[in-house]
Amino acid sequence: MEEHKAEEQSTWAKWKDNYILTIKHEDTYADKYVFRLTFLKVLGVLGGVLMLVSILTALLIAFTPLKVFIPGYQDIGDQRPFLELQREVQHLQEEIGKRDIYIQAFKAQLSGHAETEEDAMQKSVPALSERGLVPKVKEDKILRDHVVQKNRKANGFKVHLAADKKNTSIANIYFTPPVKGKVSASYMPDKNHYGVDIIAPENVPVLATLAGHVISSDWTMNTGYTIAIQHDNNLVSFYKHNSSLLKHVGDKVRMGEAIAIIGNSGVLTSGPHLHFELWHRGRPIDPEHYIIFD
């Protein structure tokens, strides 16, 4: 028993024994630094350094963005900026998708290959027999036509009843005729003619049918000097075969403001006239449903 205690005292004494750590000059062997150490002091210093490093590391993780790189550390509050960023990205993707659809429709219009309003309805709306609905009676159609003709004579515009339109957002919009004249060619989408041709004398101004912003003002081989205006309610109007253009891309125009001069430019023309097109939600519609030109 006494021997065991003697060994423990001897071991403890070794931990408290003093040691000298000397740093000498390489050439002269002179003492530069002398440290008196014990094992306990060395362990205490190492323990303090490790504790200080641990505290600094914990502070860096808790109060700096470094914590996002540690799996499982983030909470829902920390992820809020990423969730908001994800929503913004999704919103931008939706806007880009809408823009791509619009650009495709715009390119289709310029190339002469477009999906008409009737084509879209045939794809999206089943036949009456398939839906099990009762078709309109003849007398109802006669009454509606009578009301339309009455409004046409009173106001100089064709106004369709809201219930008779597939898209009610433009049913009661009043359009200014871009020019006054005889319609020489009507809307014929089956023949790739997506507007109307209005005969008018040379040098007559072409007017904006609605207020809006000019989105295209250029010359093409087939349609000559062409201008396009973006209006509210997803409407776009096109004015083709002009002799000159009075507005540039980005210009804001008022309803009835002169935007071009009647002409005979382009390959697809045989005399002074205006080719006028009206598009709604990326599809051409018949302008004569809404405007009277003569």
Protein Blocks (a to p, Z undefined) as FASTA:
>chain_A
ZZmmmmmmmmmmmmmpccddddddfklopafbdcdddfklmmmmmmmmmmmmmmmmmmmm
mmccklmmpghkacfklmmmmmmmmmmmmmmmmmmmmmmmmmmmmmmmmnopacdfklmm
mmmmccfklnopacddfklmmmmmmmmmmmmmmnopacddfklpfblklmmcccddfbgc
ddfbdcdfknopabdcddddehiacddfbgcddfbdcddfklopadddddehhiacddeh
iabdfbdehiacdehiafbdcdfedjkbcbdcddddddeehiacdfklmbcfZZ
